Amino acid sequence: MTTDREGIPIGRFRKLRGVHIPYARQGLIRFTCLNYRDEPETVQGRIDRLCRAAGGAYAYELHLVMCTPRTIRSISMERHVSESTLYRIRARFYEMWDKFK
């Protein structure tokens, strides 16, 4: 996989099959989260609140999943959380996005 100048993998965004949100909306959510540091405080606060609501005890891990280009597998191994848990809370994050303003 190729990377940009900062070492971040460049790849095509794929629709998540288990998430019942259109492709374009999923992309908007994902790329908003990946630009977390560049977003205004209101958006950062929304992402943080949503991570706490959707992730519960795994809020930090969910933040890593959504706001970094790291893989779920690497986060799972580092943080000792099952991959299925991370997939489940990621799907919940996407589906709760519109409920958090």
Residue pairs with C-beta under 8 A, 6 or more apart in sequence:
1 9
1 10
1 11
2 9
2 10
3 9
3 10
4 10
8 69
9 69
13 26
13 27
13 30
13 31
15 23
15 26
16 26
16 90
16 91
16 94
18 87
18 91
19 26
19 91
19 94
19 95
20 95
21 29
21 94
21 95
21 97
26 94
29 94
29 97
30 66
32 39
32 43
32 47
33 47
33 66
33 67
34 66
34 67
34 68
34 69
36 44
36 47
36 67
39 47
46 100
46 101
47 63
47 66
47 67
48 63
49 100
50 93
50 96
50 97
50 100
51 59
51 60
51 62
51 63
51 66
51 93
52 59
53 96
53 100
54 62
54 89
54 92
54 93
54 96
55 61
55 62
55 63
55 89
55 92
55 93
56 89
58 81
58 85
58 86
58 89
60 79
61 75
61 79
61 81
61 86
61 89
62 86
62 89
62 90
62 93
64 70
64 75
64 79
65 72
65 75
65 86
65 89
65 90
66 90
66 93
72 83
72 86
72 87
72 90
73 83
75 81
75 86
76 82
76 83
76 86
